[in-house]
Amino acid sequence: MWQLVLLKNLLKGPATEAFPFGEATTPAAYRGRVAFDPSACTACRTCQYVCAAGAIHFEERPDGLRFTLWHNSCVFCGMCQHYCVAKAIHLTTDWHLSHEQARKYEMVEEGWVPFRPCLQCGELMLPATPPLMRLAYRGDSKEIEALRHLCPKCRQTRAAGRNS
């Protein structure tokens, strides 16, 4: 019996990776470098709160929010991706993060989320992302697109007037 298993394994050949002489395969569910999409971010900052390593930081400035993630602090647990409702953060399969010690502070993912003026009152705010607007409001896409560029107060007023 064991001779048959041994023969099958010998005929199958080696089961090792060709790396470094060939390209290494990466599993589909591998948690590598973090990627940030500022156009999808709603600035809820949940990613910052759930980051166990404290690698994520938002800095509010007069014209927007600056997103910073330090890869040298990140433990690649995936909590930021899991709790991001807007899907602005996702972990890629890029595992090429080796670097010299002197370059450790260059391993940073940055993004800029600009404030926009409300189309009705002019107050600076972050436009809501289309996926979140479709969850919150029912209606045609033109109405949702119009509501997305309003501040929460104007959005509430407009939605209340539409329902009465």
DRENDO-494128 format. One record per residue: x, y, z of N, C-alpha, C, CB in turn; residue in one letter; residue number from 1. Coordinates in Angstrom, 1 decimal. Glycine has a CB too. Example, Ala and Ser with C-alpha at 12.3 -4.5 7.8 and 13.67 -1.06 7.14 Angstrom:
% residues 2
((13.2; -5.7; 7.8); (12.3; -4.5; 7.8); (13.2; -3.3; 7.8); (11.3; -4.5; 9.0); A; 1),
((12.8; -2.2; 7.1); (13.7; -1.1; 7.1); (12.9; 0.0; 7.9); (14.1; -0.6; 5.7); S; 2),
This chain:
% residues 164
((0.8; -1.2; 0.0); (0.0; 0.0; 0.0); (0.9; 1.3; 0.0); (-0.9; 0.0; 1.2); M; 1),
((1.8; 1.4; 0.9); (2.7; 2.5; 1.0); (3.6; 2.7; -0.2); (3.5; 2.5; 2.3); W; 2),
((3.9; 1.5; -0.9); (4.7; 1.6; -2.1); (3.9; 2.3; -3.2); (5.1; 0.1; -2.5); Q; 3),
((2.6; 2.0; -3.3); (1.8; 2.7; -4.3); (1.8; 4.2; -4.1); (0.4; 2.1; -4.3); L; 4),
((1.6; 4.6; -2.9); (1.6; 6.1; -2.5); (2.9; 6.7; -2.9); (1.3; 6.3; -1.0); V; 5),
((4.0; 6.0; -2.6); (5.4; 6.5; -2.9); (5.6; 6.6; -4.4); (6.4; 5.6; -2.3); L; 6),
((5.1; 5.6; -5.1); (5.2; 5.7; -6.6); (4.4; 6.8; -7.2); (4.7; 4.3; -7.2); L; 7),
((3.2; 7.1; -6.7); (2.4; 8.2; -7.2); (3.1; 9.5; -6.9); (1.0; 8.2; -6.5); K; 8),
((3.7; 9.7; -5.7); (4.4; 10.9; -5.4); (5.6; 11.1; -6.3); (4.7; 10.9; -3.9); N; 9),
((6.3; 10.0; -6.6); (7.5; 10.1; -7.4); (7.1; 10.5; -8.8); (8.3; 8.8; -7.4); L; 10),
((6.0; 10.0; -9.3); (5.6; 10.3; -10.7); (5.0; 11.7; -10.8); (4.6; 9.3; -11.1); L; 11),
((4.4; 12.2; -9.7); (3.8; 13.6; -9.7); (4.9; 14.7; -9.9); (3.0; 13.8; -8.5); K; 12),
((6.1; 14.5; -9.3); (7.1; 15.5; -9.4); (7.1; 16.4; -8.2); (7.0; 16.3; -10.7); G; 13),
((8.1; 17.3; -8.2); (8.2; 18.2; -7.0); (7.0; 19.2; -6.9); (9.5; 19.1; -7.1); P; 14),
((6.7; 19.5; -5.6); (5.5; 20.3; -5.3); (6.0; 21.7; -4.7); (4.6; 19.6; -4.3); A; 15),
((7.2; 22.1; -5.0); (7.7; 23.3; -4.5); (7.5; 24.4; -5.5); (9.2; 23.2; -4.1); T; 16),
((7.7; 25.7; -5.1); (7.6; 26.9; -5.9); (8.9; 27.0; -6.7); (7.3; 28.1; -5.1); E; 17),
((8.8; 27.6; -7.9); (9.9; 27.9; -8.7); (10.7; 29.2; -8.2); (9.5; 28.1; -10.1); A; 18),
((10.1; 29.9; -7.3); (10.7; 31.1; -6.8); (12.0; 30.8; -6.1); (9.8; 31.8; -5.8); F; 19),
((13.1; 31.6; -6.3); (13.2; 32.8; -7.0); (13.6; 32.7; -8.4); (14.3; 33.6; -6.3); P; 20),
((13.6; 31.5; -9.0); (13.9; 31.4; -10.4); (12.7; 31.5; -11.3); (14.5; 30.0; -10.6); F; 21),
((11.5; 31.6; -10.8); (10.3; 31.8; -11.6); (9.4; 32.6; -10.7); (9.7; 30.4; -12.0); G; 22),
((8.2; 32.9; -11.3); (7.2; 33.7; -10.6); (6.5; 32.9; -9.5); (6.2; 34.3; -11.6); E; 23),
((6.4; 33.5; -8.4); (5.7; 32.8; -7.3); (4.2; 33.0; -7.4); (6.2; 33.3; -5.9); A; 24),
((3.4; 32.0; -7.0); (2.0; 32.1; -7.1); (1.5; 32.7; -5.7); (1.3; 30.8; -7.4); T; 25),
((0.5; 33.5; -5.8); (-0.1; 34.1; -4.6); (-1.5; 33.6; -4.5); (0.0; 35.7; -4.7); T; 26),
((-1.9; 33.1; -3.3); (-3.3; 32.7; -3.1); (-4.3; 33.8; -3.3); (-3.5; 32.0; -1.7); P; 27),
((-5.5; 33.5; -3.7); (-6.5; 34.6; -4.0); (-6.9; 35.3; -2.7); (-7.7; 33.9; -4.6); A; 28),
((-6.9; 34.7; -1.6); (-7.3; 35.3; -0.3); (-6.1; 35.9; 0.5); (-8.0; 34.3; 0.5); A; 29),
((-5.0; 36.1; -0.2); (-3.8; 36.6; 0.5); (-4.0; 38.0; 0.9); (-2.5; 36.4; -0.4); Y; 30),
((-3.6; 38.4; 2.1); (-3.8; 39.8; 2.6); (-2.4; 40.5; 2.5); (-4.3; 39.8; 4.0); R; 31),
((-2.2; 41.3; 1.5); (-1.0; 42.0; 1.2); (-1.2; 43.5; 1.4); (-0.4; 41.7; -0.1); G; 32),
((-0.5; 44.3; 0.6); (-0.5; 45.7; 0.7); (-1.9; 46.3; 0.6); (0.4; 46.3; -0.5); R; 33),
((-2.2; 47.3; 1.4); (-3.5; 47.9; 1.5); (-3.6; 49.0; 0.4); (-3.7; 48.5; 2.9); V; 34),
((-4.7; 49.0; -0.3); (-5.0; 50.0; -1.3); (-6.2; 50.8; -0.8); (-5.3; 49.3; -2.7); A; 35),
((-6.1; 52.1; -1.1); (-7.2; 53.0; -0.6); (-7.7; 53.8; -1.8); (-6.6; 54.1; 0.4); F; 36),
((-9.1; 53.8; -1.9); (-9.8; 54.5; -3.0); (-10.4; 55.8; -2.4); (-10.8; 53.6; -3.7); D; 37),
((-9.8; 57.0; -2.6); (-10.4; 58.2; -2.0); (-11.8; 58.5; -2.5); (-9.5; 59.3; -2.1); P; 38),
((-12.1; 58.2; -3.8); (-13.3; 58.5; -4.4); (-14.5; 57.8; -3.7); (-13.3; 58.3; -5.9); S; 39),
((-14.2; 56.6; -3.1); (-15.3; 55.9; -2.4); (-15.4; 56.2; -0.9); (-15.0; 54.4; -2.6); A; 40),
((-14.4; 56.9; -0.4); (-14.4; 57.1; 1.1); (-15.5; 58.0; 1.5); (-13.0; 57.6; 1.5); C; 41),
((-16.1; 57.7; 2.6); (-17.2; 58.5; 3.2); (-16.7; 59.2; 4.5); (-18.4; 57.7; 3.5); T; 42),
((-15.4; 59.0; 4.8); (-14.8; 59.6; 6.0); (-15.5; 59.2; 7.3); (-14.8; 61.1; 5.9); A; 43),
((-16.0; 58.0; 7.4); (-16.6; 57.6; 8.6); (-15.5; 57.2; 9.7); (-17.5; 56.3; 8.4); C; 44),
((-14.3; 57.0; 9.2); (-13.1; 56.7; 10.0); (-13.2; 55.4; 10.8); (-12.9; 57.9; 11.0); R; 45),
((-14.1; 54.6; 10.4); (-14.2; 53.3; 11.1); (-12.9; 52.5; 11.0); (-15.4; 52.5; 10.5); T; 46),
((-12.3; 52.6; 9.8); (-11.0; 51.9; 9.6); (-10.0; 52.3; 10.6); (-10.5; 52.1; 8.2); C; 47),
((-9.9; 53.6; 11.0); (-9.0; 54.1; 11.9); (-9.3; 53.5; 13.3); (-9.0; 55.7; 12.0); Q; 48),
((-10.6; 53.4; 13.7); (-10.9; 52.9; 15.0); (-10.7; 51.4; 15.2); (-12.4; 53.3; 15.2); Y; 49),
((-10.9; 50.7; 14.1); (-10.7; 49.2; 14.2); (-9.3; 48.7; 14.0); (-11.7; 48.5; 13.3); V; 50),
((-8.4; 49.6; 13.5); (-7.0; 49.2; 13.3); (-6.3; 48.9; 14.6); (-6.3; 50.3; 12.4); C; 51),
((-6.0; 47.7; 14.8); (-5.4; 47.2; 16.1); (-4.0; 47.8; 16.2); (-5.4; 45.7; 16.2); A; 52),
((-3.3; 47.9; 15.1); (-1.9; 48.4; 15.1); (-1.8; 49.9; 15.1); (-1.2; 47.8; 13.8); A; 53),
((-2.9; 50.6; 14.9); (-2.8; 52.1; 14.8); (-2.1; 52.6; 13.6); (-2.1; 52.6; 16.1); G; 54),
((-2.2; 51.8; 12.5); (-1.5; 52.2; 11.3); (-2.2; 53.2; 10.4); (-1.2; 50.9; 10.5); A; 55),
((-3.5; 53.4; 10.7); (-4.4; 54.3; 9.9); (-4.6; 55.6; 10.6); (-5.7; 53.6; 9.5); I; 56),
((-4.5; 56.7; 9.9); (-4.7; 58.0; 10.5); (-5.4; 58.9; 9.5); (-3.4; 58.6; 11.0); H; 57),
((-6.4; 59.7; 10.0); (-7.0; 60.7; 9.2); (-6.6; 62.1; 9.8); (-8.6; 60.5; 9.2); F; 58),
((-6.3; 63.0; 9.0); (-6.0; 64.4; 9.4); (-6.9; 65.3; 8.7); (-4.5; 64.7; 9.2); E; 59),
((-7.7; 66.0; 9.5); (-8.7; 67.0; 8.9); (-8.0; 68.3; 8.6); (-9.9; 67.2; 9.8); E; 60),
((-8.2; 68.8; 7.4); (-7.6; 70.0; 7.0); (-8.8; 70.9; 6.5); (-6.5; 69.9; 5.9); R; 61),
((-8.6; 72.2; 6.3); (-9.7; 73.0; 5.9); (-10.4; 72.6; 4.6); (-9.2; 74.4; 5.7); P; 62),
((-9.7; 72.0; 3.6); (-10.2; 71.6; 2.4); (-10.4; 70.1; 2.1); (-9.4; 72.2; 1.3); D; 63),
((-10.2; 69.3; 3.2); (-10.5; 67.9; 3.1); (-9.8; 67.1; 4.1); (-10.0; 67.4; 1.7); G; 64),
((-9.8; 65.8; 3.9); (-9.2; 64.8; 4.8); (-8.0; 64.2; 4.2); (-10.2; 63.8; 5.3); L; 65),
((-6.9; 64.0; 4.9); (-5.7; 63.3; 4.5); (-5.7; 62.0; 5.1); (-4.4; 64.1; 4.8); R; 66),
((-5.7; 60.9; 4.3); (-5.6; 59.5; 4.8); (-4.2; 59.0; 4.7); (-6.6; 58.6; 4.0); F; 67),
((-3.7; 58.4; 5.8); (-2.4; 57.9; 5.8); (-2.4; 56.5; 6.5); (-1.4; 58.8; 6.6); T; 68),
((-1.8; 55.6; 5.8); (-1.6; 54.2; 6.4); (-0.1; 53.8; 6.3); (-2.5; 53.2; 5.6); L; 69),
((0.4; 53.5; 7.4); (1.8; 53.1; 7.4); (2.0; 51.6; 7.3); (2.5; 53.6; 8.7); W; 70),
((2.5; 51.1; 6.2); (2.7; 49.7; 6.0); (3.7; 49.1; 7.0); (3.1; 49.4; 4.6); H; 71),
((4.6; 49.9; 7.5); (5.5; 49.3; 8.5); (4.9; 49.0; 9.8); (6.7; 50.2; 8.7); N; 72),
((3.7; 49.6; 10.1); (3.0; 49.3; 11.3); (1.8; 48.3; 11.1); (2.4; 50.6; 11.9); S; 73),
((1.3; 48.2; 9.9); (0.2; 47.4; 9.6); (0.5; 45.9; 9.8); (-0.3; 47.6; 8.1); C; 74),
((-0.4; 45.2; 10.4); (-0.3; 43.8; 10.6); (-1.1; 42.9; 9.6); (-0.7; 43.4; 12.0); V; 75),
((-1.7; 43.6; 8.6); (-2.5; 43.0; 7.5); (-3.6; 42.0; 8.0); (-1.5; 42.2; 6.6); F; 76),
((-4.3; 42.5; 9.1); (-5.3; 41.7; 9.7); (-6.6; 41.7; 8.8); (-5.6; 42.1; 11.1); C; 77),
((-6.8; 42.8; 8.1); (-8.0; 42.9; 7.2); (-9.2; 43.5; 7.9); (-8.3; 41.6; 6.7); G; 78),
((-9.0; 44.0; 9.1); (-10.2; 44.6; 9.8); (-10.7; 45.8; 9.1); (-9.9; 44.9; 11.3); M; 79),
((-9.8; 46.6; 8.6); (-10.2; 47.9; 7.9); (-11.0; 47.6; 6.7); (-8.9; 48.7; 7.5); C; 80),
((-10.6; 46.6; 5.9); (-11.4; 46.2; 4.8); (-12.7; 45.6; 5.2); (-10.6; 45.1; 3.9); Q; 81),
((-12.8; 44.8; 6.2); (-14.0; 44.2; 6.7); (-15.1; 45.2; 7.1); (-13.7; 43.2; 7.8); H; 82),
((-14.6; 46.2; 7.8); (-15.6; 47.2; 8.4); (-15.8; 48.4; 7.5); (-15.1; 47.7; 9.7); Y; 83),
((-15.1; 48.5; 6.4); (-15.3; 49.6; 5.4); (-16.6; 49.4; 4.6); (-14.1; 49.8; 4.5); C; 84),
((-17.7; 50.1; 5.0); (-19.0; 50.0; 4.3); (-18.9; 50.4; 2.9); (-20.1; 50.7; 5.1); V; 85),
((-18.1; 51.5; 2.7); (-18.0; 52.1; 1.3); (-17.1; 51.3; 0.4); (-17.6; 53.5; 1.4); A; 86),
((-16.4; 50.3; 0.9); (-15.4; 49.5; 0.2); (-14.3; 50.4; -0.4); (-16.1; 48.8; -1.0); K; 87),
((-13.8; 51.4; 0.4); (-12.8; 52.3; 0.0); (-11.4; 51.7; 0.3); (-12.9; 53.7; 0.7); A; 88),
((-11.3; 50.7; 1.2); (-10.1; 50.0; 1.5); (-10.2; 48.6; 1.2); (-9.8; 50.2; 3.0); I; 89),
((-9.1; 48.1; 0.5); (-9.1; 46.6; 0.3); (-7.6; 46.2; 0.3); (-9.7; 46.3; -1.1); H; 90),
((-7.4; 45.0; 0.7); (-6.1; 44.4; 0.8); (-5.8; 43.7; -0.5); (-5.9; 43.4; 2.0); L; 91),
((-4.7; 44.0; -1.1); (-4.3; 43.4; -2.4); (-3.5; 42.2; -2.2); (-3.5; 44.4; -3.3); T; 92),
((-3.1; 41.5; -3.2); (-2.3; 40.3; -3.1); (-0.8; 40.6; -3.3); (-2.7; 39.3; -4.1); T; 93),
((-0.5; 41.9; -3.3); (0.9; 42.4; -3.4); (1.7; 42.2; -2.1); (1.0; 43.9; -3.9); D; 94),
((2.6; 41.2; -2.2); (3.4; 40.9; -1.0); (4.8; 41.4; -1.0); (3.4; 39.4; -0.7); W; 95),
((5.1; 42.2; -2.1); (6.5; 42.7; -2.3); (6.7; 43.9; -1.4); (6.7; 43.1; -3.8); H; 96),
((6.9; 43.7; -0.1); (7.0; 44.8; 0.8); (8.4; 44.9; 1.5); (5.9; 44.8; 1.9); L; 97),
((9.3; 44.1; 1.0); (10.6; 44.1; 1.7); (11.3; 45.4; 1.3); (11.5; 42.9; 1.2); S; 98),
((12.1; 46.0; 2.2); (12.7; 47.2; 2.0); (13.9; 47.4; 3.0); (11.7; 48.4; 2.2); H; 99),
((14.7; 48.3; 2.7); (15.8; 48.6; 3.6); (15.3; 49.3; 4.9); (16.9; 49.5; 2.9); E; 100),
((15.9; 49.2; 6.0); (15.5; 49.8; 7.2); (15.4; 51.4; 7.1); (16.5; 49.5; 8.4); Q; 101),
((16.3; 51.9; 6.3); (16.3; 53.4; 6.1); (15.1; 53.9; 5.4); (17.5; 53.8; 5.4); A; 102),
((14.4; 53.0; 4.6); (13.2; 53.4; 3.8); (11.9; 53.0; 4.5); (13.3; 52.7; 2.4); R; 103),
((11.9; 52.6; 5.7); (10.7; 52.1; 6.4); (9.6; 53.2; 6.4); (11.0; 51.6; 7.8); K; 104),
((9.9; 54.5; 6.5); (8.9; 55.5; 6.6); (8.4; 55.9; 5.2); (9.5; 56.7; 7.3); Y; 105),
((8.9; 55.3; 4.2); (8.4; 55.6; 2.8); (7.3; 54.6; 2.4); (9.6; 55.5; 1.8); E; 106),
((7.2; 53.5; 3.2); (6.1; 52.5; 3.0); (4.8; 53.0; 3.5); (6.5; 51.2; 3.6); M; 107),
((4.2; 54.0; 2.8); (3.0; 54.7; 3.2); (2.0; 54.7; 2.1); (3.3; 56.1; 3.7); V; 108),
((0.7; 54.4; 2.4); (-0.4; 54.6; 1.5); (-1.1; 55.9; 1.9); (-1.4; 53.3; 1.5); E; 109),
((-1.2; 56.8; 0.9); (-1.8; 58.1; 1.2); (-2.9; 58.4; 0.3); (-0.8; 59.2; 1.2); E; 110),
((-3.9; 59.1; 0.7); (-5.0; 59.5; -0.1); (-5.5; 60.9; 0.4); (-6.1; 58.5; -0.1); G; 111),
((-6.2; 61.5; -0.5); (-6.8; 62.8; -0.2); (-8.3; 62.8; -0.5); (-6.1; 64.0; -1.0); W; 112),
((-9.1; 63.1; 0.5); (-10.5; 63.1; 0.3); (-11.0; 64.6; 0.4); (-11.3; 62.2; 1.4); V; 113),
((-11.2; 65.2; -0.7); (-11.6; 66.6; -0.7); (-13.0; 66.9; -0.2); (-11.3; 67.3; -2.0); P; 114),
((-13.2; 68.0; 0.5); (-14.5; 68.5; 0.8); (-15.1; 69.2; -0.4); (-14.5; 69.5; 2.0); F; 115),
((-16.4; 69.1; -0.6); (-17.1; 69.8; -1.7); (-18.2; 70.6; -1.1); (-17.6; 68.8; -2.8); R; 116),
((-18.5; 71.7; -1.8); (-19.6; 72.5; -1.3); (-21.0; 71.9; -1.6); (-19.6; 74.0; -1.9); P; 117),
((-21.9; 72.0; -0.6); (-23.3; 71.5; -0.8); (-23.9; 72.3; -1.9); (-24.1; 71.6; 0.5); C; 118),
((-24.6; 71.7; -2.9); (-25.1; 72.4; -4.0); (-26.3; 73.3; -3.6); (-25.6; 71.4; -5.0); L; 119),
((-26.8; 73.1; -2.4); (-28.0; 73.9; -2.0); (-27.5; 75.1; -1.1); (-29.0; 73.1; -1.3); Q; 120),
((-26.8; 74.7; 0.0); (-26.5; 75.8; 1.0); (-25.0; 76.2; 0.9); (-26.8; 75.3; 2.4); C; 121),
((-24.1; 75.5; 0.2); (-22.7; 75.8; 0.1); (-21.8; 75.4; 1.2); (-22.6; 77.3; 0.0); G; 122),
((-22.4; 74.7; 2.2); (-21.5; 74.2; 3.4); (-20.6; 73.1; 2.8); (-22.4; 73.6; 4.5); E; 123),
((-19.3; 73.2; 3.3); (-18.4; 72.1; 2.9); (-18.7; 70.8; 3.5); (-16.9; 72.6; 3.2); L; 124),
((-18.7; 69.7; 2.7); (-19.0; 68.4; 3.2); (-18.4; 67.4; 2.2); (-20.5; 68.2; 3.3); M; 125),
((-18.5; 66.1; 2.6); (-18.0; 65.0; 1.7); (-19.2; 64.5; 1.0); (-17.3; 63.9; 2.6); L; 126),
((-19.2; 64.4; -0.3); (-20.3; 63.8; -1.1); (-20.5; 62.4; -0.7); (-20.1; 64.0; -2.6); P; 127),
((-21.7; 61.9; -0.6); (-22.0; 60.5; -0.2); (-21.6; 59.7; -1.5); (-23.4; 60.3; 0.2); A; 128),
((-21.2; 58.5; -1.3); (-20.8; 57.6; -2.4); (-22.1; 57.0; -2.9); (-19.8; 56.5; -1.9); T; 129),
((-22.2; 56.7; -4.2); (-23.4; 56.1; -4.8); (-23.8; 54.8; -4.2); (-23.1; 55.9; -6.3); P; 130),
((-22.9; 53.9; -3.8); (-23.4; 52.6; -3.2); (-24.2; 52.9; -1.9); (-22.3; 51.7; -3.0); P; 131),
((-23.7; 53.8; -1.1); (-24.4; 54.1; 0.2); (-25.7; 54.9; -0.1); (-23.5; 55.0; 1.1); L; 132),
((-25.7; 55.7; -1.1); (-27.0; 56.4; -1.4); (-28.0; 55.5; -1.9); (-26.7; 57.5; -2.5); M; 133),
((-27.6; 54.4; -2.7); (-28.6; 53.5; -3.1); (-29.2; 52.6; -1.9); (-28.0; 52.5; -4.2); R; 134),
((-28.4; 52.5; -0.9); (-28.8; 51.8; 0.3); (-29.8; 52.6; 1.1); (-27.7; 51.4; 1.2); L; 135),
((-29.6; 53.9; 1.1); (-30.3; 54.8; 2.0); (-31.6; 55.3; 1.3); (-29.5; 56.0; 2.4); A; 136),
((-31.6; 55.5; 0.0); (-32.7; 56.1; -0.7); (-33.2; 55.2; -1.9); (-32.3; 57.5; -1.3); Y; 137),
((-34.5; 55.2; -2.1); (-35.0; 54.5; -3.2); (-35.5; 55.5; -4.2); (-36.2; 53.5; -2.8); R; 138),
((-35.2; 55.3; -5.4); (-35.6; 56.2; -6.5); (-34.8; 56.0; -7.7); (-35.5; 57.7; -6.0); G; 139),
((-35.0; 56.9; -8.7); (-34.2; 56.8; -9.9); (-32.8; 57.3; -9.6); (-34.9; 57.6; -11.0); D; 140),
((-31.9; 57.0; -10.5); (-30.5; 57.3; -10.4); (-30.2; 58.8; -10.4); (-29.7; 56.6; -11.4); S; 141),
((-31.0; 59.6; -11.2); (-30.9; 61.0; -11.2); (-31.1; 61.7; -9.9); (-31.8; 61.6; -12.3); K; 142),
((-32.2; 61.2; -9.2); (-32.5; 61.7; -7.9); (-31.4; 61.4; -6.9); (-33.9; 61.2; -7.4); E; 143),
((-31.0; 60.2; -6.9); (-29.9; 59.8; -6.0); (-28.6; 60.6; -6.3); (-29.6; 58.3; -6.2); I; 144),
((-28.3; 60.8; -7.5); (-27.1; 61.6; -7.9); (-27.3; 63.1; -7.4); (-26.9; 61.6; -9.4); E; 145),
((-28.5; 63.6; -7.5); (-28.7; 65.0; -7.0); (-28.6; 65.0; -5.4); (-30.1; 65.5; -7.4); A; 146),
((-29.1; 64.0; -4.7); (-29.1; 64.0; -3.3); (-27.6; 63.8; -2.8); (-29.9; 62.9; -2.7); L; 147),
((-26.8; 63.1; -3.5); (-25.5; 62.8; -3.1); (-24.6; 64.0; -2.9); (-24.8; 61.8; -4.0); R; 148),
((-24.9; 65.1; -3.6); (-24.2; 66.3; -3.6); (-24.8; 67.4; -2.6); (-24.1; 66.9; -5.0); H; 149),
((-25.7; 66.9; -1.8); (-26.2; 67.8; -0.7); (-25.7; 67.4; 0.6); (-27.8; 67.7; -0.8); L; 150),
((-25.6; 68.4; 1.5); (-25.1; 68.1; 2.9); (-26.3; 67.3; 3.6); (-24.8; 69.4; 3.7); C; 151),
((-26.0; 66.6; 4.7); (-27.0; 65.8; 5.3); (-28.3; 66.6; 5.7); (-26.4; 65.2; 6.6); P; 152),
((-28.1; 67.9; 6.1); (-29.3; 68.7; 6.5); (-30.2; 69.0; 5.3); (-28.8; 70.0; 7.1); K; 153),
((-29.5; 69.4; 4.2); (-30.3; 69.7; 3.0); (-30.9; 68.4; 2.4); (-29.4; 70.4; 1.9); C; 154),
((-30.2; 67.3; 2.5); (-30.7; 66.0; 2.0); (-31.9; 65.6; 2.8); (-29.6; 64.9; 2.1); R; 155),
((-31.9; 65.8; 4.1); (-33.0; 65.5; 4.9); (-34.2; 66.3; 4.6); (-32.7; 65.6; 6.4); Q; 156),
((-34.0; 67.6; 4.4); (-35.1; 68.5; 4.1); (-35.7; 68.2; 2.7); (-34.6; 70.0; 4.0); T; 157),
((-34.9; 67.9; 1.7); (-35.4; 67.5; 0.4); (-36.1; 66.2; 0.4); (-34.2; 67.4; -0.6); R; 158),
((-35.6; 65.2; 1.2); (-36.3; 63.9; 1.3); (-37.6; 64.0; 2.0); (-35.3; 62.9; 1.9); A; 159),
((-37.6; 64.8; 3.0); (-38.9; 65.0; 3.8); (-39.9; 65.7; 2.9); (-38.6; 65.8; 5.1); A; 160),
((-39.5; 66.7; 2.1); (-40.5; 67.3; 1.3); (-41.0; 66.4; 0.2); (-39.8; 68.6; 0.6); G; 161),
((-40.2; 65.5; -0.3); (-40.6; 64.6; -1.3); (-41.6; 63.5; -0.8); (-39.4; 63.8; -1.9); R; 162),
((-41.5; 63.2; 0.5); (-42.4; 62.2; 1.1); (-43.7; 62.7; 1.6); (-41.7; 61.5; 2.2); N; 163),
((-43.8; 64.1; 1.7); (-45.0; 64.6; 2.3); (-46.1; 64.9; 1.3); (-44.7; 65.9; 3.1); S; 164),
